[in-house]
Structure formats: C-alpha cells, structure tokens
Amino acid sequence: MREPLIDQDPTDRLLLRSTRVVTPDGERPAAVAVEGGVITAVLRHDAPVPAGARLTDLGDDVLLPGLVDTHVHINDPGRTEWEGFATATAAAVAGGVTTVVDMPLNSIPPTTATAHLDVKRDAARGRVHADTGFWGGAVPGNTADLRPLHDAGVFGFKCFLLPSGVDEFPPLDPAGLHAALAELTRFDGLLIAHAEDPGIIGAAPQRSGRSYADFLASRPRAAEDRAVADLIALARRLGARVHILHLSSAGALPLLAAARREGVRITVETCPHFLTLTAEEVPDGATEFKCCPPIREAENQDALWQALAGGLIDCVVSDHSPSTVDLKHRETGDFAAAWGGISSLQLGLPAVWTEARRRGHTLADVARWMSAGPARLAGLAATKGAIAEGRDADFAVLAPEQTFTVDPALLRHRNPVTAYAGRTLYGVVRATWLRGRVVARGGAVTGEPAGRLIERPAGGR
C-alpha cells in the first residue's frame, strides 16, 4: 500500500520504492537508498529497509531522475514582472524539474560581467525552489569579461547572431563572434548560440497581422541552416565547443551529423514546443504560439523526432521565455508585434511524454533527453541527471497514464499565458524531491525555497 509522501529532513536515511524506477540502464522495479540528500544505492525492489531509514512506497508511480532544464529565462531582476526566481523555480519543481540554468538576457543587468552576475545571485539567493545556475553572455565589447565570468562559475556563454529583442543584449557580428569564440578556446569555454542568420531573415517578407503563415515565412528554415553551417565552420577552424540552442529546422540536421562525423565539437538541443506543436494547428491571431525560431510544419517535426531518437539531438529543454500578458498582444493577434516566447517550464515533461508515448518511445528515453542530456551539457553529470549511486537524490514522481487538461490559471509561472492551454496531456507529476526532500506535491510547492545556487564544477567544462 502506498504510504503518503511526507516532507523529509535531507539528513535522513530514506528508501524510496517503486515498481517502475528509471535508471541509466532502463526502467525496472527497484528501491533507492538515500542518505544526506545523496543516492547511496539502487537496490532490488524487495530490499529490506535499512535500520533507521524511512520508507516511501510509490507503488506503480514512476520514479524518474529530476529534470535538468538548461534553457530558462527568469528575467530577474529588472523584468521581474515577466517572471522571477521564486515563480519560475516554483513552476519548475511543480513540473518535476529540479535544476535550472538561467539565461543571461531579459534581466537588467544582463549576465555579461562578474558584477552583473553578483547582482543576479543576490536576487536569487534564498528564493529558488530548484537548484539554479547561470549562463554568461557574449556581447559586443565584453571579450575581456568572458574568462572572469568563467572563473566565477557560469556554465558557458550565450550569444545572438541577430537582434535579441532587448537592447541591453546586442548580437555579435562575424568579427565579434570570431573574437569571442577564440577567447573561449583559450580556456575551453562553451558557446551557446541562437542560430538564425540576420541576412536571410532581413531578406524574408516581414508582414504584420494575424496570419501565422506570414510569421512563419518571416523566419525561414534557411536562416537557421545558414547560421548552423557558419557556426560549424568556425568551431572546426578554432577547435571550439559550440552548442546550438532551440533547433527548429530539420534542414540543419545533415550539417550537424556531418560535423559530428568529422569530430567537430558541436551539440544541439530542441524544445518541447517543436516536438509537440505544429504550424498547421496554430490558429491565426494565437500569439501565445509565437517563438523565434518558430514552430514549424508536421513533416519537419517528424524529422526532429528521428534525430532525437537517433542521438543527433542531445537534449530537450524548455526555452521558457515568458512575458507579461500585454506583450503578447492577444487583443489584436498581431504576430509581428507580439513578444516571442513559449511559457512551458511546468509542462515540458507531460508535453514531451504525451507525444513520445504516441510515437512508441519510453520514459527511459524521456529521462535521457530531459535529464541526463542537459546535465551532461552543463557539466553536471557527476551529480545530476540520473538515478544512480553518488548522484543527488533529485526525483520526479510521475503517474504516466493519468491525464489532465492545461489550465493556465493553475500554472506556477508568473503570467497565465501558454501555448498548451486547453490541451490534454499524459503524465501527472505527483511529487518532486530535491536532495532527499519533497519540494512539490500535487502541483504546489511544499515549503520554503530549498534550492541552492550552483556553479560550473571546478575543473569541469
């Protein structure tokens, strides 16, 4: 009989038992022993409860590793009305996400110097429900700041190749991109890039109005494909590490596959919205679906799933990019005027699982894409991303065959806007554990913020 989930002291000795535990070797019945917030063993399902340990029997609910989301725009400080550390991380743990890495833009100041990083950390301290780290930014004029930011613990450096949408985070031109990446190679830092070519987008038709087809035409696949090709060439020339953010164009996949075969150090992510939503189903005027790069056609989505299943795409992360309701311009439905971003931090796991199960994939696949892969990208694989001895006791407890209908008013992020509104999804997150403590249950946080501010591991990439 399932015992009720109760809050635990992280110093306690625990045993979590389920008929369905997702480990790096696949799903099986198991019991997971925890002490001091760390997994000490993964045992057979009927293993006796260690002396002094508390047992939580999850029955047939699935025990997954806590998700790691390396692409979250928290926007705090400076645009806290868009989101915020408290609300974003509450949404994260409500959705089974135990670790987030905050993007360096949309906050004021952006994370482009160590003094700005200090401001961000001060704003986050004591307010995060999930473990929280930070990306740095590479912008014109801050090449000298990159090494100090790296030494201060950021996980890597984001750049744009075209305007980002906010003036305080301008794009790098080709000379600036070369200078930044050359500097990063001196300490093997990681560049993460918004890959769209400004010239191709500048030449594309730019029309205002309610037509999603017009908006899609304004961000053609060729813009992504060209930018990815240019980044591959630069990474090859410099021997640099580059990660492609939020890939939506399947046209770039052959380029990435060829570069990998050559030994170019390039990785790539995609997002739940590109895997679960299609251009054909976006209603005209439905600006909650606007993001850049955009949601594309169903046949393009099929190719992304094939690349994900084959290992060419390394991970799936949210690109949670919220804004206030007014910035979506839902009263006019003008895609050109609306802020581009999908609010999905709390919904990524059920959204991906809903489509994955339809396509014949398993929860072990989902854990690989949404936990192990992002942990590896961030250099956190020694402590996060798997149910295995020595890892943090971070878990998501999922009822995979239970469904729910998305009500934006019940989500924990600050503004009630999401492209998933009204959709019925499989997979209810019953509880989330962070280092051996229940931090969310039934979609609500269970107590004071228990997350830590984390850094790139010393000596790690």
FENTA-V166970 format. One record per helix or strand. SS is the DSSP state (~ for helix, > for strand). FROM is the first residue (numbers start at 1). TO is the last residue. If there is no record, write none. Layout:
BEGIN
SS;FROM;TO + SS;FROM;TO
END
This chain:
BEGIN
>;13;23 + >;26;35 + >;38;43 + >;54;57 + >;62;65 + >;67;73 + ~;85;94 + >;97;102 + ~;114;124 + >;131;134 + >;136;137 + ~;143;151 + >;157;160 + ~;174;185 + >;190;194 + ~;198;203 + ~;212;218 + ~;221;238 + >;241;244 + ~;250;262 + >;266;270 + ~;272;276 + ~;279;281 + ~;287;289 + ~;298;310 + >;315;316 + >;320;321 + ~;325;328 + >;342;342 + ~;348;358 + ~;363;377 + >;392;392 + >;395;405 + ~;408;410 + >;424;434 + >;437;441 + >;444;445 + >;453;453
END
